[in-house]
Amino acid sequence: MLGVGSKFPEFNLQSVLGKDQKNTFKEINSSSYNGKWIIFFFWPKDFTFVCPTEISAFSDLQKDFEERNTQVLGASMDSEFVHLAWKKENSEIGRVNFPMLADIGGSLTDELGIKDAKHGVSQRATYIIDPNMVIRHVSVVDLNVGRSPEEILRTLDALQNGGLCPVNWKKGSPTLQPGNE
């Protein structure tokens, strides 16, 4: 698995942005958000149970991420047509306001090393990528366990802060100063 300090792979994926098939599909690539931080998270499958809870929780924090010059991108190995059908069928997914990318065939999933060997789907992985496309945080949880978008936001704040951030550090809190014990 690619980890912290590695360059995030180049990608070119089809995305779903709305519920109207006419203007909803858009190609997104690794340079679509130059100069921004990116939260790139993967879920195993559309039309499942844990996935909509965390996808909608990321959507709920979209304004908070935007205030931090950060673009949220979500992906699974399902097609853009499956994403669109899910948006139309599920009210939680229907209100998602960030691109849902289709990693059909799993090329990006494979390049990142996050394909679940037993189930053949993307693992529940989250990446925080800096404006230079360098991975600054990566986490993977079990397929049955939803992640915490609030913790991802807190980690983003700590990374953007640039100081030494102690456990449970929150934006606006003091950082550690070496030699001042």
GULUM-521652 format. One record per residue (C-alpha): residue number from 1; x, y, z. Coordinates in steps of 0.25 Angstrom, whole numbers. Each point is the difference from the previous one (the first is absolute). Example, Ala and Ser with C-alpha at 12.3 -4.5 7.8 and 13.67 -1.06 7.14 Angstrom:
2
MARRO seq     X     Y     Z
MARRO   1    49   -18    31
MARRO   2     6    14    -2
REM end
This chain:
181
MARRO seq     X     Y     Z
MARRO   1     0     0     0
MARRO   2     5    14    -3
MARRO   3     2     8    12
MARRO   4     4    13     6
MARRO   5    10     8    -8
MARRO   6    -3    -8   -13
MARRO   7    -5     8   -12
MARRO   8   -15    -3    -2
MARRO   9    -1    -7   -14
MARRO  10    -5     7   -12
MARRO  11   -15    -3    -3
MARRO  12   -10     3   -10
MARRO  13   -14    -5     4
MARRO  14   -15     3    -3
MARRO  15    -8     6    11
MARRO  16   -14     3     3
MARRO  17    -4    14     6
MARRO  18   -15     0     0
MARRO  19   -12    -8    -3
MARRO  20    -3     5   -14
MARRO  21     6    -9   -10
MARRO  22     2    11   -10
MARRO  23    10     9     7
MARRO  24     4    -9    12
MARRO  25    12    -8    -6
MARRO  26    14     7     0
MARRO  27    14    -5    -2
MARRO  28     9     3    12
MARRO  29    15    -2     0
MARRO  30    12     2     9
MARRO  31     1    14    -5
MARRO  32   -14     4     1
MARRO  33     2     7    14
MARRO  34    14     6    -1
MARRO  35     4     8    12
MARRO  36   -10    -7     9
MARRO  37     0   -10    11
MARRO  38    -8   -13    -3
MARRO  39    -7   -10     8
MARRO  40    -1   -12    -8
MARRO  41    -8   -11     6
MARRO  42    -4   -14    -5
MARRO  43   -12    -8     3
MARRO  44    -2   -15    -3
MARRO  45   -13     0    -8
MARRO  46   -12     8    -3
MARRO  47   -14    -4     5
MARRO  48     6    -5    13
MARRO  49    -3     3    15
MARRO  50    12     7     6
MARRO  51     5     8   -12
MARRO  52   -12     9    -1
MARRO  53     2     4    15
MARRO  54    14     5    -2
MARRO  55    -2     5   -14
MARRO  56   -11     9     5
MARRO  57     8     4    12
MARRO  58    12     5    -9
MARRO  59   -11     8    -8
MARRO  60    -5     6    13
MARRO  61    14     6     2
MARRO  62     2     5   -14
MARRO  63     0    14     4
MARRO  64    10    -2    11
MARRO  65     9    -7   -10
MARRO  66    -2    12   -10
MARRO  67     4    10    10
MARRO  68    13    -7     1
MARRO  69     3     0   -15
MARRO  70    -3   -15    -1
MARRO  71    -8    -8   -10
MARRO  72    -7   -13     4
MARRO  73     0   -11   -10
MARRO  74    -6   -14     3
MARRO  75     1   -12    -8
MARRO  76    -3   -15    -2
MARRO  77     2   -10   -11
MARRO  78   -15     2    -4
MARRO  79    -3     7   -13
MARRO  80    -5    14    -1
MARRO  81   -13    -6    -5
MARRO  82    -1    -8    13
MARRO  83     4    13     8
MARRO  84   -11     8    -7
MARRO  85   -11   -11     3
MARRO  86     4     0    14
MARRO  87    -1    15     1
MARRO  88   -14    -1    -6
MARRO  89    -4   -12    10
MARRO  90     6     4    13
MARRO  91    -4    14     6
MARRO  92    13     1     8
MARRO  93     9    -3   -12
MARRO  94    -9     9    -9
MARRO  95     4    12     8
MARRO  96    15    -2    -1
MARRO  97     7    12    -5
MARRO  98    14    -5    -4
MARRO  99     4    -8   -12
MARRO 100    -2   -15     1
MARRO 101    10    -6    -9
MARRO 102     0   -14    -7
MARRO 103    12    -8     1
MARRO 104    -5   -10   -10
MARRO 105     9   -12     0
MARRO 106     8     5    12
MARRO 107    12     6    -7
MARRO 108     2    11    11
MARRO 109    -4   -10    11
MARRO 110    10    -9    -5
MARRO 111    11    11    -1
MARRO 112    -3     4    14
MARRO 113     1   -14     5
MARRO 114   -14     0     7
MARRO 115    -8   -11    -7
MARRO 116    -6    -9    10
MARRO 117     6   -14    -4
MARRO 118   -12    -8     5
MARRO 119   -11     9    -6
MARRO 120     6     6   -12
MARRO 121    -4    14     4
MARRO 122     6    13     4
MARRO 123     4     0    15
MARRO 124    -6    11     9
MARRO 125    12     9    -2
MARRO 126     2    15     2
MARRO 127    11     9    -5
MARRO 128     3    14     3
MARRO 129     8     5   -11
MARRO 130     8    14     0
MARRO 131    -1    10   -12
MARRO 132    13    -7    -5
MARRO 133    -7   -13    -1
MARRO 134     8    -6    11
MARRO 135    -7   -10     9
MARRO 136     0     7    14
MARRO 137   -10   -10     7
MARRO 138    -5   -14    -3
MARRO 139   -10    -9     8
MARRO 140    -7   -13    -3
MARRO 141   -11    -6     8
MARRO 142    -7   -13     0
MARRO 143   -11    -1   -11
MARRO 144   -10    -1    11
MARRO 145     4    12     7
MARRO 146    -3    15    -4
MARRO 147    10    10     2
MARRO 148    -1    14     7
MARRO 149     0    12   -10
MARRO 150     1     9    12
MARRO 151    14    -7     4
MARRO 152     4     2   -15
MARRO 153    -3    15     1
MARRO 154     7     1    13
MARRO 155    12    -7    -6
MARRO 156     0     9   -12
MARRO 157     0    12    10
MARRO 158    12    -5     7
MARRO 159     7    -3   -14
MARRO 160    -3    14    -5
MARRO 161     4     6    14
MARRO 162    14    -4    -3
MARRO 163     4    -1    15
MARRO 164     2   -11    10
MARRO 165   -14    -4     3
MARRO 166    -2    -9    13
MARRO 167   -11   -10     1
MARRO 168   -14     4    -2
MARRO 169     5    14    -5
MARRO 170   -11     9    -5
MARRO 171     1    12    -9
MARRO 172     3    12     8
MARRO 173     7    -7    11
MARRO 174    15     2     3
MARRO 175    10    -9    -6
MARRO 176    12    -6     7
MARRO 177    13     8     1
MARRO 178    12    -9     0
MARRO 179     9     3    12
MARRO 180   -11     7     8
MARRO 181    -4   -11    10
REM end
